[in-house]
Amino acid sequence: MKDSYKTILSPTEEILFKERSSKFYATAFPFTDESQLADYIQPLRNKYQKANHHCYAWKLGPGDDNYRSNDDGEPSHSAGDPILSQINAYEMSDVLVVVTRIFGGTKLGVGGLIQAYREAAKQALDQADVVMRVITGTVHIFFEYPQMSQVMRFIDENNYTIKEQRLTINCEIDISVPLSKVEEIVVELNKMYPITAKS
């Protein structure tokens, strides 16, 4: 199970890649909701009204099973897939890359298109501000006031984040931890009797 993946903080500056008079404008966007795709594509259609194609690929989440690519009228698999291949090569997710093509009068052929779309996407991702996104789960800790210092030391030493705490007659704290370590941490805390924990 993966605890983290790479994504980008903000849209990249639009890059221009030229291949035999055709112009390829490429931009990478942070992307978390497939239903909002049109909000990214339509402004490019408005900006480049002479463009023949607005090809794209996106990938969401930590796994490798939530992605799409679109050739937007280019020969099958000649545009969207090469863009997606670059997203995968950079091991990124929660990202959308759009490459807009303005035809320059010279046909590139399928091989030429694949190379051009791949290179345009690569140049867009090259300039992205990349960050690691951590996938977390929650552990609920139950204890009494005498164990407060022990619990807080455990949290501090492991750099876990407190999400919520309820300090009444007894104490409860919810902490955010790497997803793959949830059960391990629950077991470790439950060894610290009378502290108890659950996921």
N, C-alpha and C positions, 0 to 999 in steps of 0.2 A: 504494500500500500504506500502510495507516495504522500509525503508530508508537505511538499512544496512544488511549485512550478514557476517558470519565468513568465512575466507578462510585461506590458509597457505602461508607463505612468500617464502619458499624454500623446495626442496625435503628433506624428512626425511632420516636419516640413515637407511639402510636396517636392518630389524630385522629378527631373525630366531626363529620360533616357531616349536617345535617338538611334534608330536602326533603319538604314536605307530610306531616309526621308519620312518614315513613320515616327510619330512622337508618342511616347509612353509616359504618362504622368502617374506616379505611384505615391500612395500615402498609406501609412499604417495607423490604425486607431485602436485605443482600448475598447473592448467590446464584451458585453456581458449579457445581452438580451437579443435573441434572434428576431424577435418581433419588431425591433427598432431598426432593422437593416435599411429600410427605405429612407430613414432619417439621415443616413450617411451617403446613400447612393444618389438621391434626388438632387442635393446641392451640386454634385459633380455633373449631373446631366444638365442642370441649369447653367453651370459655369462653362462647360465645354459642349455647346450645342452642335458643333461640327463633328464631335467625336462619333466614331462608328461603334465603339464597344466600351462598356464599363465592366470589366471582368474582376472577379473577386474570389477570395477564400477566407473563411473564418474557422476558428477552433475555440471551443469553450470547455472550461473545467480541467480537472487534473488528469482525466483519463485520455484515451486515444480514440474514443468512439463518438464524440460529439463535434462534428465538423461538416462543412459544406464547401463546395466550390462551384463556380458558375462561369461558363465560357461566353455568355452574352452574345451569341451569334458567331463567334469564332469557331473554327473546326473543332470537333469534339476532342476534349482532353488537351487542347493546345494552349489554354490560357489559365483556367481555374486551377487545374492540377499542378502546373508548374509554380503557381503562386503558393498553393498549399504546401508543396514540397519544401519551400523556403521556410514557411512557418514551422514545419516539422524539423527542418535542419537546424533552426535556431532554438529548438525545444521550447517554443512559446505556446501560450494558450491565453484565453480571454483577449483575443486579438483579431482584428479584421484588416486585411490588406486589399485595397482597391487599386487596380491599374486601368487607367483610361487611355484608349488608343485613338489617335487621329491618323487616319490612313494617308500615307504620303505619295501614293501613286504607284509604288512598286510592291508586288506581292512577295511576301517573305517565305511562303511555303510553311508547312506544318512544323518542320524542324526549326526554321527561323523564328516562328512565333513562340515556340516552346522556350527557346533560348532567350528571346527578348523579354517575355513576361517573367521568366525566372530571374533575369538580371535586374529588371525594374523592381521586382519585389525584394530582392536581396539588398539593393541600394536603399530602399525605404527602411528595411529592418536594421540595416547597418547603423543608421543614425538614431534609432529608437533609444529612449531612456529606459533601460531594462531594470526591473525589480523582481525580487522573489516574493511570491505570494504563499503564505503558510496556510495549510489546511489544518484546522483545529477541531477538537472535540471538547466536551465539558465534563469535568469531574466534580461531583458534589461531595463536600467534606462536612461531617457532623462531629462535633466535639464539645467539651465543656471548657469553661474559662481557664482552668489550670493548664490546659494543653495549648492555649493561644500562642505562646512563644514558640513552642515546638512546631506548630502548624505554619506559622509565619516564617520561621527559619527554613522549613522545607520549601515553601513557595519561593522565597528570596534566593536560596542557593541554586534553585533550578530555573530561575528566571521565568516562572509561570506568571500569567496575568490573572488578577482577580477580576471576575466579571460582576459578581454581586456578593454582598455579605449581609447576613441577617443575625444580629447579635441581640438576643432576648434572654430568656432563662438559660437556654442552651445556645450554641453558636453553629451557624451554617455559613460556609463559604463555597462559592462556585468558582472554579478556576478553568482557564482556557489552556489546553495542552496540545502538543502535536497529536494528530488523530491516531496514528499508529501506536502511540504509547498509552492510550487511555486505559486499557485493561491492566497493563503493567503497573501503572501508577495507582490504580484502585487497589491492586493486590499489595503493593508496597505500603500504602497508607493503612490498610486494614491490619497490617502487622504491628502498627503502633497503638496497640490497645491503651486506652478506650476510644481512640479515634476510629471512626468508621467512614467509609467512602463508597460511592457507587457512581456508575456512569449514566 
